[in-house]
Every structure is written in C-alpha cells, then in structure tokens.
Amino acid sequence: MSSDATLERIKRQIASNPVLLYMKGTPDFPMCGFSGQVVQILSELNTKYNYVNVLENPDIRATLPVYAKWPTFPQLYIRGELIGGCDIVSELQQKGEFKTLLIAAQALSPHHSETAIAVE
C-alpha cells in the first residue's frame, strides 16, 4: 500500500471511530505491557472502542507516528483527537478525567460485553 493510501486509511479510521486504539496485539492478547494497560483501563470502564493491531499492519505502524507526531504505541484517539499513550491515559484515569472524555464520546457501555472491535 502506498504511503498516501495508508495515510488516507488512517484518517478514515480515526474519523469514523469515536474511540480508536492503535495497539500492539489485540485486546485479548496484547503484545506489549503498555497496550495491555490501556486495554485494562478501557475494559474497567466498559468502553466501546475499536482497535487496530499495528503488528498486523506494518504500513500503519510506519505511517501513523509521522502523521500523529507521536512516536510510540499504543495511541488512543477519542473523537478524532489523539489523547496519547499509556502514561497519559493512566494519568487521566487517576485524575478522574478519562471517564469524562469517554462520556462525551458516548463510548461507555452500561453492560460489560464485547466492547472491542477490530478495524480493517
């Protein structure tokens, strides 16, 4: 896939998913501790979110850090805005501010269910 096509794909994913996590692995099998911590926080709050496994998408893994001006994964987007990685999500959660962002994005599920969906 060309760089331009990958960039358009990333923009489309971010725009069409209220909460989107670019991570290493999947929510069921995170392949790095930082991705696993963000998944845990999202799960604790019963968050409905979509994810992209960057290990299975090397084009996105190479292009997203340049586009986002954020060099590492995971990268969490809420309503098209980069929130950050594990440290920022954890800090927002500890301050009680993360849930407010999720409520504004209408991303909280009243019931714990299958909340994570892969994005193509």
FITOR-815083 format. One record per residue: residue in one letter; x, y, z of N, C-alpha, C in turn. Coordinates in nm, 2 decimals, decimal comma, padded with zeros to 4 digits. Example, Ala and Ser with C-alpha at 12.3 -4.5 7.8 and 13.67 -1.06 7.14 Angstrom:
BEGIN
 residu n_east n_north   n_up ca_east ca_north  ca_up c_east c_north   c_up
      A  01,32  -00,57  00,78   01,23   -00,45  00,78  01,32  -00,33  00,78
      S  01,28  -00,22  00,71   01,37   -00,11  00,71  01,29   00,00  00,79
***
This chain:
BEGIN
 residu n_east n_north   n_up ca_east ca_north  ca_up c_east c_north   c_up
      M  00,09  -00,12  00,00   00,00    00,00  00,00  00,09   00,12  00,00
      S  00,06   00,22 -00,08   00,14    00,34 -00,09  00,12   00,42  00,04
      S  00,22   00,51  00,06   00,22    00,59  00,18  00,09   00,68  00,18
      D  00,06   00,74  00,07  -00,06    00,82  00,06 -00,19   00,74  00,09
      A -00,20   00,62  00,04  -00,31    00,54  00,06 -00,32   00,50  00,21
      T -00,21   00,47  00,27  -00,20    00,44  00,41 -00,25   00,56  00,50
      L -00,20   00,68  00,46  -00,24    00,80  00,53 -00,39   00,82  00,52
      E -00,45   00,80  00,40  -00,59    00,82  00,39 -00,67   00,72  00,47
      R -00,62   00,59  00,47  -00,68    00,49  00,55 -00,68   00,52  00,70
      I -00,57   00,57  00,75  -00,56    00,62  00,89 -00,65   00,73  00,92
      K -00,66   00,83  00,83  -00,75    00,94  00,85 -00,90   00,89  00,86
      R -00,93   00,80  00,77  -01,06    00,75  00,76 -01,10   00,67  00,89
      Q -01,00   00,59  00,94  -01,02    00,51  01,06 -01,05   00,60  01,18
      I -00,96   00,71  01,19  -00,97    00,80  01,31 -01,11   00,88  01,30
      A -01,15   00,92  01,18  -01,27    01,00  01,17 -01,39   00,91  01,19
      S -01,39   00,78  01,16  -01,51    00,70  01,16 -01,53   00,62  01,29
      N -01,43   00,63  01,38  -01,44    00,55  01,51 -01,43   00,65  01,63
      P -01,54   00,66  01,71  -01,53    00,76  01,82 -01,42   00,73  01,92
      V -01,39   00,61  01,94  -01,28    00,57  02,03 -01,20   00,47  01,95
      L -01,07   00,50  01,92  -00,99    00,41  01,84 -00,85   00,39  01,91
      L -00,81   00,27  01,93  -00,68    00,24  01,99 -00,59   00,17  01,89
      Y -00,48   00,23  01,86  -00,38    00,17  01,78 -00,29   00,10  01,88
      M -00,28  -00,03  01,87  -00,20   -00,11  01,97 -00,12  -00,22  01,91
      K -00,03  -00,27  02,00   00,04   -00,39  01,96 -00,03  -00,51  02,01
      G -00,08  -00,59  01,92  -00,16   -00,71  01,96 -00,31  -00,68  01,95
      T -00,39  -00,75  02,03  -00,53   -00,74  02,03 -00,57  -00,72  02,18
      P -00,69  -00,67  02,21  -00,74   -00,66  02,35 -00,73  -00,79  02,42
      D -00,76  -00,90  02,36  -00,75   -01,03  02,42 -00,60  -01,08  02,44
      F -00,52  -01,04  02,35  -00,37   -01,08  02,36 -00,28  -00,96  02,33
      P -00,27  -00,86  02,42  -00,18   -00,75  02,40 -00,04  -00,80  02,39
      M  00,04  -00,74  02,30   00,17   -00,79  02,28  00,28  -00,69  02,34
      C  00,23  -00,60  02,42   00,32   -00,51  02,50  00,24  -00,47  02,62
      G  00,32  -00,45  02,73   00,26   -00,41  02,85  00,18  -00,28  02,85
      F  00,23  -00,18  02,77   00,17   -00,05  02,76  00,03  -00,06  02,70
      S  00,03  -00,14  02,59  -00,10   -00,16  02,52 -00,20  -00,24  02,62
      G -00,15  -00,33  02,69  -00,23   -00,41  02,78 -00,29  -00,32  02,89
      Q -00,21  -00,22  02,94  -00,26   -00,13  03,04 -00,37  -00,04  02,99
      V -00,36   00,01  02,87  -00,47    00,09  02,81 -00,59   00,01  02,80
      V -00,58  -00,11  02,75  -00,69   -00,21  02,73 -00,76  -00,23  02,86
      Q -00,68  -00,25  02,97  -00,73   -00,27  03,10 -00,82  -00,16  03,15
      I -00,76  -00,03  03,13  -00,84    00,09  03,17 -00,97   00,10  03,09
      L -00,96   00,08  02,96  -01,08    00,08  02,88 -01,18  -00,02  02,92
      S -01,14  -00,14  02,95  -01,23   -00,25  03,00 -01,29  -00,22  03,13
      E -01,21  -00,17  03,22  -01,26   -00,14  03,36 -01,38  -00,04  03,35
      L -01,38   00,05  03,25  -01,48    00,15  03,23 -01,59   00,10  03,13
      N -01,59  -00,02  03,09  -01,68   -00,08  02,99 -01,69   00,01  02,87
      T -01,58   00,04  02,82  -01,57    00,13  02,70 -01,59   00,06  02,57
      K -01,68   00,11  02,49  -01,70    00,06  02,35 -01,59   00,13  02,26
      Y -01,50   00,05  02,20  -01,39    00,10  02,12 -01,35   00,01  02,01
      N -01,29   00,07  01,92  -01,23   -00,01  01,80 -01,08  -00,01  01,82
      Y -01,02  -00,10  01,76  -00,87   -00,11  01,77 -00,81  -00,16  01,63
      V -00,68  -00,12  01,62  -00,60   -00,17  01,51 -00,48  -00,23  01,56
      N -00,45  -00,35  01,53  -00,33   -00,42  01,57 -00,22  -00,38  01,47
      V -00,13  -00,29  01,52  -00,02   -00,24  01,43  00,08  -00,35  01,39
      L  00,09  -00,45  01,47   00,18   -00,56  01,43  00,13  -00,64  01,31
      E  00,00  -00,63  01,28  -00,05   -00,70  01,16 -00,07  -00,59  01,05
      N -00,04  -00,47  01,07  -00,05   -00,36  00,98  00,08  -00,28  00,97
      P  00,19  -00,33  00,91   00,32   -00,26  00,92  00,31  -00,13  00,85
      D  00,23  -00,11  00,75   00,21    00,02  00,68  00,16   00,12  00,78
      I  00,06   00,09  00,86   00,01    00,18  00,96  00,11   00,20  01,07
      R  00,18   00,10  01,11   00,28    00,11  01,21  00,39   00,21  01,17
      A  00,42   00,21  01,05   00,53    00,30  01,00  00,48   00,44  00,97
      T  00,35   00,46  00,93   00,30    00,59  00,89  00,24   00,67  01,00
      L  00,17   00,60  01,09   00,09    00,67  01,20  00,18   00,76  01,29
      P  00,30   00,71  01,33   00,38    00,80  01,41  00,42   00,93  01,35
      V  00,44   00,93  01,21   00,47    01,05  01,14  00,35   01,14  01,13
      Y  00,24   01,08  01,10   00,11    01,16  01,09  00,08   01,22  01,23
      A  00,09   01,14  01,33   00,04    01,18  01,47  00,15   01,27  01,54
      K  00,27   01,26  01,49   00,38    01,33  01,56  00,39   01,27  01,70
      W  00,37   01,14  01,71   00,37    01,06  01,84  00,44   00,93  01,80
      P  00,56   00,91  01,86   00,65    00,80  01,81  00,62   00,66  01,86
      T  00,53   00,65  01,96   00,52    00,51  02,02  00,37   00,46  02,01
      F  00,36   00,34  02,05   00,23    00,27  02,06  00,21   00,22  02,20
      P  00,09   00,22  02,25  -00,03    00,25  02,19 -00,06   00,40  02,17
      Q -00,16   00,42  02,08  -00,21    00,56  02,05 -00,36   00,55  02,06
      L -00,41   00,63  02,15  -00,56    00,63  02,17 -00,62   00,76  02,12
      Y -00,72   00,75  02,03  -00,79    00,86  01,97 -00,93   00,86  02,03
      I -00,98   00,98  02,07  -01,12    00,99  02,11 -01,18   01,11  02,03
      R -01,28   01,08  01,95  -01,35    01,18  01,86 -01,24   01,25  01,77
      G -01,16   01,17  01,72  -01,06    01,22  01,62 -00,94   01,29  01,68
      E -00,93   01,30  01,81  -00,82    01,37  01,88 -00,73   01,27  01,94
      L -00,60   01,28  01,92  -00,50    01,20  01,98 -00,50   01,23  02,13
      I -00,53   01,14  02,22  -00,52    01,15  02,36 -00,38   01,13  02,41
      G -00,32   01,02  02,36  -00,19    00,99  02,39 -00,17   00,84  02,41
      G -00,06   00,80  02,48  -00,03    00,66  02,51 -00,07   00,62  02,65
      C  00,00   00,52  02,69  -00,03    00,46  02,82 -00,01   00,56  02,94
      D  00,09   00,63  02,94   00,12    00,72  03,05  00,01   00,83  03,07
      I -00,03   00,89  02,95  -00,13    00,99  02,95 -00,27   00,94  02,99
      V -00,30   00,82  02,93  -00,43    00,76  02,96 -00,44   00,72  03,11
      S -00,33   00,67  03,17  -00,32    00,63  03,31 -00,34   00,76  03,40
      E -00,27   00,86  03,36  -00,27    00,99  03,44 -00,41   01,05  03,43
      L -00,48   01,05  03,32  -00,61    01,10  03,31 -00,71   01,01  03,39
      Q -00,69   00,88  03,39  -00,77    00,79  03,47 -00,76   00,82  03,62
      Q -00,63   00,84  03,66  -00,61    00,86  03,80 -00,67   01,00  03,85
      K -00,67   01,09  03,76  -00,73    01,22  03,79 -00,88   01,23  03,78
      G -00,94   01,12  03,73  -01,08    01,11  03,71 -01,13   01,18  03,58
      E -01,04   01,22  03,49  -01,07    01,30  03,37 -01,10   01,21  03,25
      F -01,05   01,09  03,26  -01,06    01,00  03,14 -01,21   00,96  03,12
      K -01,28   00,93  03,22  -01,42    00,89  03,21 -01,50   01,00  03,15
      T -01,47   01,12  03,18  -01,54    01,24  03,13 -01,52   01,24  02,97
      L -01,40   01,22  02,93  -01,38    01,21  02,78 -01,46   01,10  02,72
      L -01,47   00,99  02,78  -01,54    00,88  02,72 -01,69   00,90  02,72
      I -01,74   00,97  02,83  -01,88    01,00  02,84 -01,92   01,10  02,72
      A -01,83   01,20  02,70  -01,85    01,30  02,59 -01,86   01,23  02,46
      A -01,78   01,12  02,44  -01,77    01,05  02,31 -01,88   00,94  02,31
      Q -01,97   00,94  02,41  -02,08    00,83  02,42 -02,02   00,69  02,40
      A -01,91   00,67  02,47  -01,84    00,54  02,45 -01,85   00,44  02,57
      L -01,93   00,48  02,67  -01,94    00,39  02,78 -02,06   00,30  02,76
      S -02,04   00,17  02,79  -02,15    00,07  02,77 -02,20   00,04  02,91
      P -02,34   00,04  02,93  -02,39    00,01  03,06 -02,37  -00,13  03,11
      H -02,34  -00,22  03,02  -02,32   -00,36  03,05 -02,19  -00,40  03,00
      H -02,12  -00,48  03,07  -01,99   -00,53  03,03 -02,02  -00,64  02,92
      S -01,97  -00,62  02,80  -02,00   -00,71  02,69 -01,88  -00,70  02,60
      E -01,89  -00,76  02,49  -01,78   -00,75  02,39 -01,78  -00,61  02,34
      T -01,68  -00,53  02,39  -01,68   -00,39  02,36 -01,57  -00,35  02,26
      A -01,47  -00,44  02,23  -01,36   -00,40  02,14 -01,39  -00,47  02,01
      I -01,38  -00,39  01,90  -01,40   -00,44  01,76 -01,28  -00,40  01,68
      A -01,23  -00,50  01,60  -01,12   -00,47  01,51 -01,16  -00,38  01,40
      V -01,07  -00,30  01,35  -01,09   -00,21  01,24 -01,01  -00,26  01,12
      E -01,06  -00,26  01,01  -00,99   -00,30  00,89 -00,92  -00,18  00,82
***
